[in-house]
Amino acid sequence: MASDKNKPYDLDDLIYKRFEEKNNMIYRRLWDKNLPNYGKMFYNNIMNHIKSGQAGYSRLDFAFVKAGWTVYEKFPFAFAWEEKSPYMGDYGTEWLKERYEIKDPHTFTTKIKKIAQFYGASLVGITEINENWIYKTGFMRPTLINEESSKGDLRDGNQTNFSILETSINLPEGINKAIVMAIEMDKNAISTAPAQPAAAAAAIGYSKMAFMISCIGSFIRNLGYRAIQCGNDTALSIPLAIDAGLGALGRLGLLITPEFGPRVRICKVFTDLPLIPDQPDLEFIEKVKNYCKNCYKCADICETNAISKERNPCFNGLNISNNSGIEKYYVDGEKCFDFWVINSSDCGYCIAVCPFSKISEYLTPNEFWSK
């Protein structure tokens, strides 16, 4: 099947199926006993790293990373699909009883983007929801329970019934738009990859995400509309971001944006607001396609050879953590996760070396702390 320059991606309907979230490596390591790193996670090697004295892996560094996750992990409203009855508070509730009338969707769409940026989004776009990107099944967080509490038993290996990962995912009728947002990750911290300051850049990105979508979701509900706040849950973020005009998919398997390259974290809010969708950036998508065909920096630096070194993308994934049926470069999540366990955190090598990240100075961990 040949690529179509007038489409953001090519999808083979005979192969493609909605992704089951349990096949994401973060979940697979909990239930798939065939994995070499079954049951393992970052904590397995942290003490060894701290004792080694290696720069970028001290107790200070790990404390820095863990603290960055605080809002994401502990804030119970972060990924809510709904709120409890409106709290009276200082603002009362009388004015919330009638839905706000949106007379001009174009003007309102501009305002919602401004609001998203005000709350912390580096980039924001709007798209119609393509059901292909909604998980077929996944983890459904109990209402107003934080990440730490809702997934504690899973992460600790105390969960024996993994059907909790196989709940059917269906958006409520009428929820047809996605506000997709990207948060820039710190350039200096990412440049130290795979040391822990790079992991801290990702961690704080997730906490900013949790804060931001909470504010946007509450704003939408204050107008009388519905909002479903999502991080990596509920749906695939990258194709939604491409549909919303935020960028293109690169060889490294991540969203590449014109502004920050892959140095972003993505989140989304699904809603029934009457918003005007953006269009995919076809010119930039074609630019990235052509560039990635000839650039192998991410693949060459990957310590576990998880990133494809084929010149051309294909439609067939490598294992169940890939979602076959879309023409792209498939990343071997199993190999990638192997390095995460060794490294005691996510990696970031591929993000740091990508030319689109626009990093001109690469810092050692010691330089990061002294800069």
Contacts in CASP RR format, 6 or more apart in sequence:
PFRMAT RR
TARGET T0000
AUTHOR 0000-0000-0000
METHOD contacts of the structure
MODEL  1
MASDKNKPYDLDDLIYKRFEEKNNMIYRRLWDKNLPNYGKMFYNNIMNHI
KSGQAGYSRLDFAFVKAGWTVYEKFPFAFAWEEKSPYMGDYGTEWLKERY
EIKDPHTFTTKIKKIAQFYGASLVGITEINENWIYKTGFMRPTLINEESS
KGDLRDGNQTNFSILETSINLPEGINKAIVMAIEMDKNAISTAPAQPAAA
AAAIGYSKMAFMISCIGSFIRNLGYRAIQCGNDTALSIPLAIDAGLGALG
RLGLLITPEFGPRVRICKVFTDLPLIPDQPDLEFIEKVKNYCKNCYKCAD
ICETNAISKERNPCFNGLNISNNSGIEKYYVDGEKCFDFWVINSSDCGYC
IAVCPFSKISEYLTPNEFWSK
1 10 0 8 1.000
1 12 0 8 1.000
1 315 0 8 1.000
1 327 0 8 1.000
2 10 0 8 1.000
3 10 0 8 1.000
3 289 0 8 1.000
3 327 0 8 1.000
4 10 0 8 1.000
5 282 0 8 1.000
5 286 0 8 1.000
6 282 0 8 1.000
7 282 0 8 1.000
8 242 0 8 1.000
8 243 0 8 1.000
8 248 0 8 1.000
8 280 0 8 1.000
8 282 0 8 1.000
8 285 0 8 1.000
9 239 0 8 1.000
9 242 0 8 1.000
9 249 0 8 1.000
9 326 0 8 1.000
9 327 0 8 1.000
9 328 0 8 1.000
10 315 0 8 1.000
10 326 0 8 1.000
10 327 0 8 1.000
11 132 0 8 1.000
11 325 0 8 1.000
11 326 0 8 1.000
11 327 0 8 1.000
12 315 0 8 1.000
12 325 0 8 1.000
12 326 0 8 1.000
12 327 0 8 1.000
15 315 0 8 1.000
15 316 0 8 1.000
15 324 0 8 1.000
15 325 0 8 1.000
16 132 0 8 1.000
16 323 0 8 1.000
16 324 0 8 1.000
16 325 0 8 1.000
16 326 0 8 1.000
17 136 0 8 1.000
17 323 0 8 1.000
18 131 0 8 1.000
18 132 0 8 1.000
18 134 0 8 1.000
18 135 0 8 1.000
18 136 0 8 1.000
19 135 0 8 1.000
19 136 0 8 1.000
19 236 0 8 1.000
19 323 0 8 1.000
20 135 0 8 1.000
20 136 0 8 1.000
20 137 0 8 1.000
20 138 0 8 1.000
20 166 0 8 1.000
21 27 0 8 1.000
21 135 0 8 1.000
21 137 0 8 1.000
21 138 0 8 1.000
21 139 0 8 1.000
21 165 0 8 1.000
21 169 0 8 1.000
21 233 0 8 1.000
22 28 0 8 1.000
22 31 0 8 1.000
22 137 0 8 1.000
22 138 0 8 1.000
22 139 0 8 1.000
22 162 0 8 1.000
22 165 0 8 1.000
22 166 0 8 1.000
23 320 0 8 1.000
23 321 0 8 1.000
24 232 0 8 1.000
24 321 0 8 1.000
25 321 0 8 1.000
25 333 0 8 1.000
25 334 0 8 1.000
25 336 0 8 1.000
25 337 0 8 1.000
27 139 0 8 1.000
27 154 0 8 1.000
27 165 0 8 1.000
28 35 0 8 1.000
28 320 0 8 1.000
28 321 0 8 1.000
29 35 0 8 1.000
29 37 0 8 1.000
29 38 0 8 1.000
29 39 0 8 1.000
29 40 0 8 1.000
29 41 0 8 1.000
29 337 0 8 1.000
30 39 0 8 1.000
30 154 0 8 1.000
30 155 0 8 1.000
30 157 0 8 1.000
30 159 0 8 1.000
30 162 0 8 1.000
31 162 0 8 1.000
31 165 0 8 1.000
32 38 0 8 1.000
35 334 0 8 1.000
35 337 0 8 1.000
36 334 0 8 1.000
36 338 0 8 1.000
37 337 0 8 1.000
37 338 0 8 1.000
37 341 0 8 1.000
39 157 0 8 1.000
40 341 0 8 1.000
41 155 0 8 1.000
41 341 0 8 1.000
42 340 0 8 1.000
42 341 0 8 1.000
42 344 0 8 1.000
42 345 0 8 1.000
43 344 0 8 1.000
44 341 0 8 1.000
44 344 0 8 1.000
45 341 0 8 1.000
45 342 0 8 1.000
45 343 0 8 1.000
45 344 0 8 1.000
46 62 0 8 1.000
46 344 0 8 1.000
49 57 0 8 1.000
49 62 0 8 1.000
49 344 0 8 1.000
50 57 0 8 1.000
50 58 0 8 1.000
50 59 0 8 1.000
50 62 0 8 1.000
55 195 0 8 1.000
55 364 0 8 1.000
55 365 0 8 1.000
55 366 0 8 1.000
56 192 0 8 1.000
56 195 0 8 1.000
56 196 0 8 1.000
56 197 0 8 1.000
56 365 0 8 1.000
56 366 0 8 1.000
57 195 0 8 1.000
57 196 0 8 1.000
57 344 0 8 1.000
57 365 0 8 1.000
61 195 0 8 1.000
61 196 0 8 1.000
61 197 0 8 1.000
61 200 0 8 1.000
61 365 0 8 1.000
62 196 0 8 1.000
62 344 0 8 1.000
64 196 0 8 1.000
64 197 0 8 1.000
64 200 0 8 1.000
65 196 0 8 1.000
65 199 0 8 1.000
65 200 0 8 1.000
65 203 0 8 1.000
65 345 0 8 1.000
66 203 0 8 1.000
67 203 0 8 1.000
68 200 0 8 1.000
68 203 0 8 1.000
68 204 0 8 1.000
68 206 0 8 1.000
68 207 0 8 1.000
69 203 0 8 1.000
69 206 0 8 1.000
69 207 0 8 1.000
70 207 0 8 1.000
71 78 0 8 1.000
71 207 0 8 1.000
71 208 0 8 1.000
71 210 0 8 1.000
71 211 0 8 1.000
72 78 0 8 1.000
72 147 0 8 1.000
72 203 0 8 1.000
72 206 0 8 1.000
72 207 0 8 1.000
72 209 0 8 1.000
72 210 0 8 1.000
73 146 0 8 1.000
73 147 0 8 1.000
73 148 0 8 1.000
74 146 0 8 1.000
74 147 0 8 1.000
74 148 0 8 1.000
75 146 0 8 1.000
75 210 0 8 1.000
75 211 0 8 1.000
75 214 0 8 1.000
76 144 0 8 1.000
76 145 0 8 1.000
76 146 0 8 1.000
76 149 0 8 1.000
77 83 0 8 1.000
77 144 0 8 1.000
77 214 0 8 1.000
77 218 0 8 1.000
78 146 0 8 1.000
78 147 0 8 1.000
78 210 0 8 1.000
78 211 0 8 1.000
78 213 0 8 1.000
78 214 0 8 1.000
78 229 0 8 1.000
79 141 0 8 1.000
79 147 0 8 1.000
79 210 0 8 1.000
79 213 0 8 1.000
79 229 0 8 1.000
79 230 0 8 1.000
79 231 0 8 1.000
79 233 0 8 1.000
80 143 0 8 1.000
80 144 0 8 1.000
80 214 0 8 1.000
80 217 0 8 1.000
80 229 0 8 1.000
81 143 0 8 1.000
81 228 0 8 1.000
81 229 0 8 1.000
82 143 0 8 1.000
82 226 0 8 1.000
83 218 0 8 1.000
83 221 0 8 1.000
84 144 0 8 1.000
86 92 0 8 1.000
86 93 0 8 1.000
86 96 0 8 1.000
87 93 0 8 1.000
96 222 0 8 1.000
96 224 0 8 1.000
99 223 0 8 1.000
99 224 0 8 1.000
99 225 0 8 1.000
100 223 0 8 1.000
100 224 0 8 1.000
100 225 0 8 1.000
102 108 0 8 1.000
102 273 0 8 1.000
102 274 0 8 1.000
105 274 0 8 1.000
105 275 0 8 1.000
105 276 0 8 1.000
106 276 0 8 1.000
108 273 0 8 1.000
108 274 0 8 1.000
108 275 0 8 1.000
109 126 0 8 1.000
109 275 0 8 1.000
109 276 0 8 1.000
112 126 0 8 1.000
112 179 0 8 1.000
112 273 0 8 1.000
112 275 0 8 1.000
113 124 0 8 1.000
113 125 0 8 1.000
113 126 0 8 1.000
115 216 0 8 1.000
115 219 0 8 1.000
116 124 0 8 1.000
116 179 0 8 1.000
116 181 0 8 1.000
116 212 0 8 1.000
116 216 0 8 1.000
117 124 0 8 1.000
119 211 0 8 1.000
119 212 0 8 1.000
119 215 0 8 1.000
119 216 0 8 1.000
120 183 0 8 1.000
120 208 0 8 1.000
120 211 0 8 1.000
120 212 0 8 1.000
121 181 0 8 1.000
121 182 0 8 1.000
121 183 0 8 1.000
121 212 0 8 1.000
122 181 0 8 1.000
122 182 0 8 1.000
122 183 0 8 1.000
122 184 0 8 1.000
122 259 0 8 1.000
122 260 0 8 1.000
122 264 0 8 1.000
123 181 0 8 1.000
123 182 0 8 1.000
123 246 0 8 1.000
123 257 0 8 1.000
123 259 0 8 1.000
123 260 0 8 1.000
123 264 0 8 1.000
124 179 0 8 1.000
124 180 0 8 1.000
124 181 0 8 1.000
124 182 0 8 1.000
125 179 0 8 1.000
125 180 0 8 1.000
125 181 0 8 1.000
125 244 0 8 1.000
125 245 0 8 1.000
125 246 0 8 1.000
125 278 0 8 1.000
126 177 0 8 1.000
126 178 0 8 1.000
126 179 0 8 1.000
126 180 0 8 1.000
126 244 0 8 1.000
126 275 0 8 1.000
126 276 0 8 1.000
126 277 0 8 1.000
126 278 0 8 1.000
127 177 0 8 1.000
127 178 0 8 1.000
127 180 0 8 1.000
127 240 0 8 1.000
127 243 0 8 1.000
127 244 0 8 1.000
127 245 0 8 1.000
127 277 0 8 1.000
127 278 0 8 1.000
128 176 0 8 1.000
128 177 0 8 1.000
128 178 0 8 1.000
128 243 0 8 1.000
128 277 0 8 1.000
129 171 0 8 1.000
129 175 0 8 1.000
129 176 0 8 1.000
129 177 0 8 1.000
129 178 0 8 1.000
129 235 0 8 1.000
129 240 0 8 1.000
129 270 0 8 1.000
130 239 0 8 1.000
130 240 0 8 1.000
130 243 0 8 1.000
132 239 0 8 1.000
133 235 0 8 1.000
133 236 0 8 1.000
133 239 0 8 1.000
133 240 0 8 1.000
133 243 0 8 1.000
134 169 0 8 1.000
134 170 0 8 1.000
134 171 0 8 1.000
134 234 0 8 1.000
134 235 0 8 1.000
134 236 0 8 1.000
135 169 0 8 1.000
135 233 0 8 1.000
135 234 0 8 1.000
135 235 0 8 1.000
135 236 0 8 1.000
136 168 0 8 1.000
136 169 0 8 1.000
137 165 0 8 1.000
137 166 0 8 1.000
137 167 0 8 1.000
137 168 0 8 1.000
137 169 0 8 1.000
138 165 0 8 1.000
138 166 0 8 1.000
138 167 0 8 1.000
138 169 0 8 1.000
138 233 0 8 1.000
139 151 0 8 1.000
139 154 0 8 1.000
139 164 0 8 1.000
139 165 0 8 1.000
139 167 0 8 1.000
139 233 0 8 1.000
140 167 0 8 1.000
140 169 0 8 1.000
141 147 0 8 1.000
141 150 0 8 1.000
141 233 0 8 1.000
142 150 0 8 1.000
152 158 0 8 1.000
153 159 0 8 1.000
154 164 0 8 1.000
154 165 0 8 1.000
169 234 0 8 1.000
169 235 0 8 1.000
171 228 0 8 1.000
171 234 0 8 1.000
171 270 0 8 1.000
172 226 0 8 1.000
172 228 0 8 1.000
174 272 0 8 1.000
175 226 0 8 1.000
175 228 0 8 1.000
175 270 0 8 1.000
175 271 0 8 1.000
175 272 0 8 1.000
176 272 0 8 1.000
177 270 0 8 1.000
177 271 0 8 1.000
177 272 0 8 1.000
177 273 0 8 1.000
177 275 0 8 1.000
177 277 0 8 1.000
178 235 0 8 1.000
178 240 0 8 1.000
178 243 0 8 1.000
178 244 0 8 1.000
178 268 0 8 1.000
178 269 0 8 1.000
178 270 0 8 1.000
178 271 0 8 1.000
179 216 0 8 1.000
179 268 0 8 1.000
179 269 0 8 1.000
179 270 0 8 1.000
179 271 0 8 1.000
179 275 0 8 1.000
180 237 0 8 1.000
180 240 0 8 1.000
180 241 0 8 1.000
180 243 0 8 1.000
180 244 0 8 1.000
180 246 0 8 1.000
180 266 0 8 1.000
180 267 0 8 1.000
180 268 0 8 1.000
181 209 0 8 1.000
181 212 0 8 1.000
181 213 0 8 1.000
181 266 0 8 1.000
181 267 0 8 1.000
181 268 0 8 1.000
181 269 0 8 1.000
182 241 0 8 1.000
182 246 0 8 1.000
182 255 0 8 1.000
182 257 0 8 1.000
182 260 0 8 1.000
182 264 0 8 1.000
182 265 0 8 1.000
182 266 0 8 1.000
183 205 0 8 1.000
183 208 0 8 1.000
183 209 0 8 1.000
183 212 0 8 1.000
183 264 0 8 1.000
183 265 0 8 1.000
183 266 0 8 1.000
183 267 0 8 1.000
184 259 0 8 1.000
184 260 0 8 1.000
184 263 0 8 1.000
184 264 0 8 1.000
185 201 0 8 1.000
185 202 0 8 1.000
185 205 0 8 1.000
185 260 0 8 1.000
185 263 0 8 1.000
185 264 0 8 1.000
185 265 0 8 1.000
185 351 0 8 1.000
186 201 0 8 1.000
186 204 0 8 1.000
187 263 0 8 1.000
187 357 0 8 1.000
187 358 0 8 1.000
187 359 0 8 1.000
188 197 0 8 1.000
188 361 0 8 1.000
188 363 0 8 1.000
188 368 0 8 1.000
188 371 0 8 1.000
189 197 0 8 1.000
189 198 0 8 1.000
189 200 0 8 1.000
189 201 0 8 1.000
189 368 0 8 1.000
190 198 0 8 1.000
190 201 0 8 1.000
190 263 0 8 1.000
190 348 0 8 1.000
190 351 0 8 1.000
190 352 0 8 1.000
190 357 0 8 1.000
190 359 0 8 1.000
191 198 0 8 1.000
191 352 0 8 1.000
191 359 0 8 1.000
191 361 0 8 1.000
191 362 0 8 1.000
191 363 0 8 1.000
191 368 0 8 1.000
192 198 0 8 1.000
192 352 0 8 1.000
192 362 0 8 1.000
192 363 0 8 1.000
192 364 0 8 1.000
192 365 0 8 1.000
192 368 0 8 1.000
193 347 0 8 1.000
193 348 0 8 1.000
193 349 0 8 1.000
193 351 0 8 1.000
193 352 0 8 1.000
194 339 0 8 1.000
194 343 0 8 1.000
194 345 0 8 1.000
194 347 0 8 1.000
194 348 0 8 1.000
194 349 0 8 1.000
195 365 0 8 1.000
195 368 0 8 1.000
196 344 0 8 1.000
196 345 0 8 1.000
196 365 0 8 1.000
197 365 0 8 1.000
197 368 0 8 1.000
197 369 0 8 1.000
198 345 0 8 1.000
198 346 0 8 1.000
198 347 0 8 1.000
198 348 0 8 1.000
198 351 0 8 1.000
198 352 0 8 1.000
199 345 0 8 1.000
199 346 0 8 1.000
202 265 0 8 1.000
202 346 0 8 1.000
202 348 0 8 1.000
205 265 0 8 1.000
206 231 0 8 1.000
206 265 0 8 1.000
208 265 0 8 1.000
209 231 0 8 1.000
209 265 0 8 1.000
209 267 0 8 1.000
212 267 0 8 1.000
213 229 0 8 1.000
213 230 0 8 1.000
213 231 0 8 1.000
213 267 0 8 1.000
213 268 0 8 1.000
213 269 0 8 1.000
214 229 0 8 1.000
216 227 0 8 1.000
216 229 0 8 1.000
216 269 0 8 1.000
217 227 0 8 1.000
217 229 0 8 1.000
217 269 0 8 1.000
217 271 0 8 1.000
218 227 0 8 1.000
220 226 0 8 1.000
220 227 0 8 1.000
220 269 0 8 1.000
220 271 0 8 1.000
220 273 0 8 1.000
221 227 0 8 1.000
223 273 0 8 1.000
225 271 0 8 1.000
225 272 0 8 1.000
225 273 0 8 1.000
226 271 0 8 1.000
226 272 0 8 1.000
227 269 0 8 1.000
227 270 0 8 1.000
227 271 0 8 1.000
228 234 0 8 1.000
228 269 0 8 1.000
228 270 0 8 1.000
228 271 0 8 1.000
229 267 0 8 1.000
229 269 0 8 1.000
230 237 0 8 1.000
230 267 0 8 1.000
230 268 0 8 1.000
230 269 0 8 1.000
230 270 0 8 1.000
231 237 0 8 1.000
231 266 0 8 1.000
231 267 0 8 1.000
231 268 0 8 1.000
234 270 0 8 1.000
235 268 0 8 1.000
235 270 0 8 1.000
236 323 0 8 1.000
237 255 0 8 1.000
237 266 0 8 1.000
237 267 0 8 1.000
237 268 0 8 1.000
238 249 0 8 1.000
238 253 0 8 1.000
238 254 0 8 1.000
238 255 0 8 1.000
238 266 0 8 1.000
239 249 0 8 1.000
239 326 0 8 1.000
240 266 0 8 1.000
240 268 0 8 1.000
241 247 0 8 1.000
241 255 0 8 1.000
241 266 0 8 1.000
242 248 0 8 1.000
242 249 0 8 1.000
242 255 0 8 1.000
242 280 0 8 1.000
242 285 0 8 1.000
243 277 0 8 1.000
243 280 0 8 1.000
244 277 0 8 1.000
244 278 0 8 1.000
244 280 0 8 1.000
245 278 0 8 1.000
245 279 0 8 1.000
245 280 0 8 1.000
245 281 0 8 1.000
246 255 0 8 1.000
246 257 0 8 1.000
246 266 0 8 1.000
246 281 0 8 1.000
247 255 0 8 1.000
247 256 0 8 1.000
247 257 0 8 1.000
247 258 0 8 1.000
247 280 0 8 1.000
247 281 0 8 1.000
247 284 0 8 1.000
247 285 0 8 1.000
247 288 0 8 1.000
248 255 0 8 1.000
248 256 0 8 1.000
248 281 0 8 1.000
248 284 0 8 1.000
248 285 0 8 1.000
248 287 0 8 1.000
248 288 0 8 1.000
248 289 0 8 1.000
249 255 0 8 1.000
249 256 0 8 1.000
249 288 0 8 1.000
249 328 0 8 1.000
250 256 0 8 1.000
250 262 0 8 1.000
250 288 0 8 1.000
250 292 0 8 1.000
250 328 0 8 1.000
250 329 0 8 1.000
251 292 0 8 1.000
251 295 0 8 1.000
251 296 0 8 1.000
251 298 0 8 1.000
251 299 0 8 1.000
251 307 0 8 1.000
251 308 0 8 1.000
251 329 0 8 1.000
252 262 0 8 1.000
252 298 0 8 1.000
252 299 0 8 1.000
252 307 0 8 1.000
252 329 0 8 1.000
252 331 0 8 1.000
252 350 0 8 1.000
252 351 0 8 1.000
252 354 0 8 1.000
253 307 0 8 1.000
253 328 0 8 1.000
253 329 0 8 1.000
253 331 0 8 1.000
254 262 0 8 1.000
254 350 0 8 1.000
254 351 0 8 1.000
255 262 0 8 1.000
255 264 0 8 1.000
255 266 0 8 1.000
256 262 0 8 1.000
256 288 0 8 1.000
256 354 0 8 1.000
256 356 0 8 1.000
257 264 0 8 1.000
257 356 0 8 1.000
258 281 0 8 1.000
258 284 0 8 1.000
258 356 0 8 1.000
260 356 0 8 1.000
260 357 0 8 1.000
260 358 0 8 1.000
261 354 0 8 1.000
261 356 0 8 1.000
261 357 0 8 1.000
261 358 0 8 1.000
262 350 0 8 1.000
262 351 0 8 1.000
262 354 0 8 1.000
262 356 0 8 1.000
262 357 0 8 1.000
263 351 0 8 1.000
263 357 0 8 1.000
288 356 0 8 1.000
291 355 0 8 1.000
291 356 0 8 1.000
292 329 0 8 1.000
293 311 0 8 1.000
293 312 0 8 1.000
295 355 0 8 1.000
296 309 0 8 1.000
297 353 0 8 1.000
297 354 0 8 1.000
297 355 0 8 1.000
298 307 0 8 1.000
298 349 0 8 1.000
298 350 0 8 1.000
298 353 0 8 1.000
298 354 0 8 1.000
299 305 0 8 1.000
299 307 0 8 1.000
299 308 0 8 1.000
299 309 0 8 1.000
300 309 0 8 1.000
301 349 0 8 1.000
301 350 0 8 1.000
301 353 0 8 1.000
302 336 0 8 1.000
302 339 0 8 1.000
302 349 0 8 1.000
302 350 0 8 1.000
303 339 0 8 1.000
303 347 0 8 1.000
303 349 0 8 1.000
304 332 0 8 1.000
304 335 0 8 1.000
304 336 0 8 1.000
304 338 0 8 1.000
304 339 0 8 1.000
305 332 0 8 1.000
305 335 0 8 1.000
306 331 0 8 1.000
306 332 0 8 1.000
306 333 0 8 1.000
306 334 0 8 1.000
306 335 0 8 1.000
306 336 0 8 1.000
306 339 0 8 1.000
307 329 0 8 1.000
307 331 0 8 1.000
307 332 0 8 1.000
307 350 0 8 1.000
308 329 0 8 1.000
308 330 0 8 1.000
308 331 0 8 1.000
310 329 0 8 1.000
313 327 0 8 1.000
313 328 0 8 1.000
313 329 0 8 1.000
314 327 0 8 1.000
314 328 0 8 1.000
314 329 0 8 1.000
314 330 0 8 1.000
315 324 0 8 1.000
315 325 0 8 1.000
315 326 0 8 1.000
315 327 0 8 1.000
316 324 0 8 1.000
316 325 0 8 1.000
316 330 0 8 1.000
317 323 0 8 1.000
317 324 0 8 1.000
317 325 0 8 1.000
317 330 0 8 1.000
318 330 0 8 1.000
318 332 0 8 1.000
318 333 0 8 1.000
318 334 0 8 1.000
319 332 0 8 1.000
319 333 0 8 1.000
319 334 0 8 1.000
321 333 0 8 1.000
321 334 0 8 1.000
322 330 0 8 1.000
322 331 0 8 1.000
322 333 0 8 1.000
324 330 0 8 1.000
336 347 0 8 1.000
339 347 0 8 1.000
340 346 0 8 1.000
340 347 0 8 1.000
351 357 0 8 1.000
352 359 0 8 1.000
352 362 0 8 1.000
363 371 0 8 1.000
END
